[in-house]
Amino acid sequence: MARLLEFASNHYWLVSTFIGVLVALLWTSLQGLGSRGLSPQQTVLLLNRENAVPVDVRPEASFKAGHIINALNIAAADLETGLARLTKYQQSPLLVYCESGASAPHMAKRLQRAGFTKVYQLQGGVAAWRQENLPLETSK
């Protein structure tokens, strides 16, 4: 223990930098705890292999203009009432997405706080999905 203290006192900058990096890594890992960002290709695999439930958090007009097949539309403003629609999917993987990927992380965290354990996000949102020329369905 004495040698460790001697090393730390002789290499103060090295030890403090190490501690700073360690704290930054822990902070980053805790921020994204539970919700995982997926590329469009990874999303297709999740939807096909694990029967994930797509949850579109955009406004209804955007949803109707084009959404991932079989998606549920639960706008960010209506999450509290939308949770009732999602309770039957409590044990299923949920794929949360928005237009650009900006609001999906916030919604994913809210779902996790509500007890959903398998929550994923589409990185880049519908914009990334379109860029990969993946199919969208429209509603009337």
N, C-alpha and C positions, 0 to 999 in steps of 0.2 A: 504494500500500500504506500509505503514511504517513497518507493521508486516511481510509482505512478504520479504522486504529487510533485516529485522532483521533475519528472518529464513535463508535466502540465505547466509548472512554473517556468521551465526553460524554453518551452515551445508554446507560449501563451496564444499567439496568433493562429497557430496550427490547430490547437485544441478548440479555440473559440470558433474558428471557421467550421470545424467538424460538427460542433454542437449546433451552429446555425443551419448547416445543411440538413442535419438530422431533424431539427424542428420543422424546417420547410417541407421535408418529405412526409413527416407525420401529418402536418396540417393539410397538405395536398391530398393525402390518402383519406383523411377523415372527411374532407369536403365532398368527395365523390363516393362515399361509402354507400354501397348498395345499388346505386343506379349506374348503369354502364352505357357508355356511348358506343353505338355501332355504326359502321359504314353501311351504305345501301346494300352491298353484297352480303354482309353479315346479317343484315335485317331480313333479307330474303330467306336465308338459311334458318333464322329463328322462326319466321312465319311458317315455313314449310315443315321443318323438323319438329318443332315444339308447339305448333298450333298457338302461337302467341296471339294475343288480342290487340290489334292496333287501336290506339286511342288518339284521335285527332283533336287537339286542343285549340284549333282555330275557330273563328266565328263561323256560323252556319252557312253564310253565303260563300265563303272560301271552301268550306267542306263540300258543298254542292257542286262547285266548279270542278273539283277533282280531288279524290282521296284514295288512299290505299284500299284495296279490295277488302270488304268485310269490316271496315273500320267503324268504330263508334265515335260519334261526335259529342264531345263533352268540352264545351268552350271553357277557357280558363276562368271566366267570370262565374260560371255555373258549376264549378267543381263540387261544391258542397251538396247540391241536389243531384249531381251526376254520380256521386259515390254510391248512391242507392242502386243505380244501374250496374255498377261494377262489382257489387258484393258477391255475385255468383261466380266471378272470376278471381276471387281472392287467392286461390292457389295456382292460377295460371300465370304464365309470363305475360306482362303487359308491355307493349311498345308505345311509348309516348312520343308524339311528334307534333311539330308546328310548321310554320312556313319556312323559317330559316335556321332553326335550331336554337334560337335565342331564349324562347320561353319554355321549351320542353324541360330543361334541367330543373327549373323552379317547380313545375308541375310534378315531375318525377319525385322530387323531395317531399312534396305535399302528399302524394300517394303513399310513399314509404311511411310517413308519419301516421297515416291512416291505417297502417297495418299490412300493406301490400309488400311482399318480400322480393318478388321477381319483377323488377321494374327496369326497363331498358329505354334508351333514347336513340332516335335516329339523328345521327350527326349531320348537320346541314339541312335538316328538315325536308319538306317536299321539294324544295329547290334542288337539293342534292339528288333526290329520287328522280326528278325530271331530267336532270343532267345525265343520269345513267340510262335514260330512255326506258325506265321501268314503267309498267302499266298503272294507270289511275282510272278509277271509275267515277262517273258523274251521277248526280241525283237530280231529280226534277222537283 
